[in-house]
């Protein structure tokens, strides 16, 4: 039973356009979320987080939106760059909990 | 900041041997460290959580006698795969989290383990 879902295994976007990566969760106890980016043969790199007291968090080209009622969050990258091509994982945790549950990842390809 | 070093990055060994993987937080103290395993084209699967100075908490289905975890200091955790077999071949990744609520995990670059 997947508690964190990323239903798009892959996404292709033209350079300069917006990339939107989606994540859905089922556990209503989750209220802290993170996005990670992973290149092949490397560990994931933390990108951005959001807690349930917010519905949006922005850091440079990256913005995360949280819709608690829909149990849905999304990562927007704008403008997309070829270096953004990687696998993106969303992860969820209950606040003050120890463990994060990871989604299966979405492979983003930004085409020049 | 927040650098996690994992060593070795790649190891090949014979079936039956034991392999130790180290995970170090280089510029922060990690109260909690996590060990993950990733199968090809699948997500990270949490194996165990370790807190400095205490026994690790293993996820269901993970053999604690097979995957020995030691978190001896606030900057070092080790995973030892004992009597490794070909089915243990995988990509193992550690992460470390600093003290405090809502701290993100910072990941090492992973270890590719191949058992012949």
Boltz contact constraints between the chains, C-beta under 6 A:
constraints:
  - contact:
      token1: [A, 32]
      token2: [B, 102]
      max_distance: 6.0
  - contact:
      token1: [A, 34]
      token2: [B, 104]
      max_distance: 6.0
  - contact:
      token1: [A, 42]
      token2: [B, 109]
      max_distance: 6.0
  - contact:
      token1: [A, 43]
      token2: [B, 93]
      max_distance: 6.0
  - contact:
      token1: [A, 43]
      token2: [B, 107]
      max_distance: 6.0
  - contact:
      token1: [A, 43]
      token2: [B, 108]
      max_distance: 6.0
  - contact:
      token1: [A, 43]
      token2: [B, 109]
      max_distance: 6.0
  - contact:
      token1: [A, 43]
      token2: [B, 110]
      max_distance: 6.0
  - contact:
      token1: [A, 44]
      token2: [B, 107]
      max_distance: 6.0
  - contact:
      token1: [A, 46]
      token2: [B, 104]
      max_distance: 6.0
  - contact:
      token1: [A, 49]
      token2: [B, 104]
      max_distance: 6.0
  - contact:
      token1: [A, 96]
      token2: [B, 101]
      max_distance: 6.0
  - contact:
      token1: [A, 98]
      token2: [B, 49]
      max_distance: 6.0
  - contact:
      token1: [A, 102]
      token2: [B, 43]
      max_distance: 6.0
  - contact:
      token1: [A, 102]
      token2: [B, 44]
      max_distance: 6.0
  - contact:
      token1: [A, 104]
      token2: [B, 43]
      max_distance: 6.0
  - contact:
      token1: [A, 105]
      token2: [B, 43]
      max_distance: 6.0
